[in-house]
Amino acid sequence: MTEFKSLSEQELMEELIQSGEPLVVFLHTPLCGTCKAARRMLEVASHLLPAELVIAEANINMLPGLVSRYRISSVPALLVTSADRIAEPEIYYSMGSVERMLEFIRRVTS
């Protein structure tokens, strides 16, 4: 099973500011069944993404500042940013298939 880096709000905000590697953050809540299914899809997708891509996860209940700043409207969600961090992170809510998830991540991170 793929291990995702678990981040606190402070760590996540620092990661979003620093340039370096592209970043994918899986936002979820602990009791969300849809989040569990989306996480499994992301685990499958992660095997088809570059090894240097950082994939993190965070419980949205512990991120009030991030929710407010990026106007996160629901979970599960992916917050994806490119390596240069010039543009604001893009948010992906529609976890319909692994293929669409991969397309979105590759578009933003390339």
Secondary structure, DSSP 8 states (H G I E B T S, - for coil): ----EE--HHHHHHHHHS-SS-EEEEEE-TT-HHHHHHHHHHHHHHTTS-TT-EEEEEEGGG-HHHHHHHT--SSSEEEEE-TT--S--EEE-----HHHHHHHHHHHH-
